[in-house]
Amino acid sequence: MTRCSDKENDEQSDDTAEEVNKNQMKRSKGGKHVSFPPDEQIVSGFAEHRNTDRKADSCLNLTEVMMAYQQSCSRHQVQPRAHILQQLQQGVCVGGSVKCLDLKGERLDHRSCEALEVVLKSLHFDFINLQATQLEENGASSLLDMILYYESTTHLDISDNGSMGTSGWRALAHLIKQSVCLSRLDVCNVPMVDYPALSLSKALLTSRLTVLHLHNAQLSGMPLYTLVGALKANRALQELHLTNNLLNSYQDALQLGDLLRYNTTLKTLELSNNAVADSGLEELCDGLRRQTAGLRVLLLRNNHITAEGMVHLAKTLPVLKVLQVLDLGENFLGNEGIQVIRMPLMVNCSVLQLGLAQASITCEGAVALAEFLAESHQIQRLDLRQNEVKVGGLMALCLALRINGSLASLDLDLALPQEQRVAVLMKSLAKLSSECCVYKRLE
C-alpha cells in the first residue's frame, strides 16, 4: 500500500495549523468563534471514506479489475500471474463479491503482493487462499494490511507460510483484532511458538473470529497455555480445530479441561490425532460436566484412548446437557469399553451422533450397542465402520432398529463372506422401517 512519509504529514499538519490560526484571527475580529466537531464524528468520517471507496470500486466489472491488475503489475515491474488472470476471467461477480481468490502455491514476493492491491480494493472474496505462497516478512505485512484495510475476505487461509517474520505476524494479529468481516482463519503447518503464539493469543482477546484452524502447529506446552488463557475470556470463537499438535495427557489436557470449564461459547472442539489418552480424557470430562451451555461437538479420533478412559466418560454422559456429537473413532475401546458406556448412553439425553469407527469392536460390542439403540429416543447416527461386526452383531443391530424410532444413519463395514452378507441383509433389512436409512459399504 502507498503511504505518505512522516515529513509530508508534518508539513501538511503545519500548513493546516497556520490556516486554522489565520481563520481564528479573522473570525475573532468579527466577534465569531471557531468550533470543532466531536471526536466520534471525525473517526466515523474515516470509516465512511473507506466504505465509500469500496462502493465506488465495486462498480468495476471483472474485466476492468483484470485490466487494472495488469496495469498495477506493470507499475510494480512484475509479471501478471496467469492463474490470477484466469480466475478473474472465469469468476462470477455479484455485487462486488467473488467466491474465491485462490493463490495456493503461487510465490508472492513483496512487489507481487503490492500489485494485488487493486484486486483487493475492488472486490470482496468469500475465501482468499494464501496457502504455501512463500510469503516473506515485508510481503506478508503489506498483503495482510491490505486485506484488513479493504475488508477483502471473510475466510483467510495462510497455512504453510513459515517465513512471515515478526512484521508479518504483527500484521496478522492486527487483522484478527480489527477486521469486521473476517470470520474464519486457517494457520496450519506453521510452528506457533514464541512470538507467533503470543501475538495470536493477544489478538484473540478482542477478535470477532468464529472459526480457527490450527492443525499441526506445534502447540503442545507453553503455546497452548497462552492460547487457552486468551480463549477463556473470548466470547466470539465457536469452532477450534487443533488436530496433529502432539497434545499430551498431562499439561495440555489440563489446559483444555480449563478451557471447557470457563468458556461457554465454544461449540466445536476438534482434538483428533493427538495423545490425550485416558488421563487426558478425565480432564476433558471434568470440564464437560461443568457446562450448561456451549460445546456441542467433541472430536477425539486417534487419541490413544482405551477402555479405562470410558470409565471417566461413563460418569459424565448422564449429566451432559448440550454435547450432541462425540467421535471416539480410531481408539482402542474394544468390547469392554462399549460395555462400560452402554448404560450411561441409555441415560444420556443430548448425544445425537456417536462415532465408533475402527474402535476394535466385535459382535459382543455390537450387541451392547444394539441394547442402547433399543432404549434410545434421540440418537440419530451411529458410525461402526472398520470394526469386526459379523452375523450375530448385525442381527442384534437389525432387531434394535425395528424398535428404535430416531436413528437416521447406521454406518457399517460388514466383515462377512459375500453370499452370507447378502442373505443376512435381505432378511434383516426387509424388516426395518422405511424411515431408517442404513448405510453399508460391502468390501
Salt bridges, closest charged atoms under 4 A:
ASP53 OD2 - HIS49 NE2 3.41
GLU106 OE1 - ARG81 NH1 3.11
GLU114 OE2 - HIS110 NE2 3.28
ASP145 OD2 - ARG3 NH2 3.29
ASP186 OD1 - HIS155 NE2 3.23
ASP186 OD1 - ARG184 NE 2.94
GLU239 OE1 - HIS241 NE2 3.00
ASP258 OD1 - ARG261 NH1 2.62
GLU270 OE1 - HIS241 ND1 2.55
GLU282 OE1 - HIS312 NE2 3.84
GLU283 OE1 - ARG261 NH2 3.29
ASP286 OD2 - ARG261 NH2 2.66
ASP286 OD1 - ARG289 NH2 3.41
ASP286 OD2 - ARG290 NH2 3.55
ASP327 OD2 - ARG301 NH1 3.26
GLU330 OE2 - ARG301 NH2 2.79
GLU371 OE1 - ARG342 NH1 2.94
ASP383 OD2 - ARG385 NH2 2.76
ASP411 OD2 - ARG381 NH2 2.51
ASP413 OD2 - ARG441 NH2 3.00
GLU443 OE2 - ARG441 NE 2.86
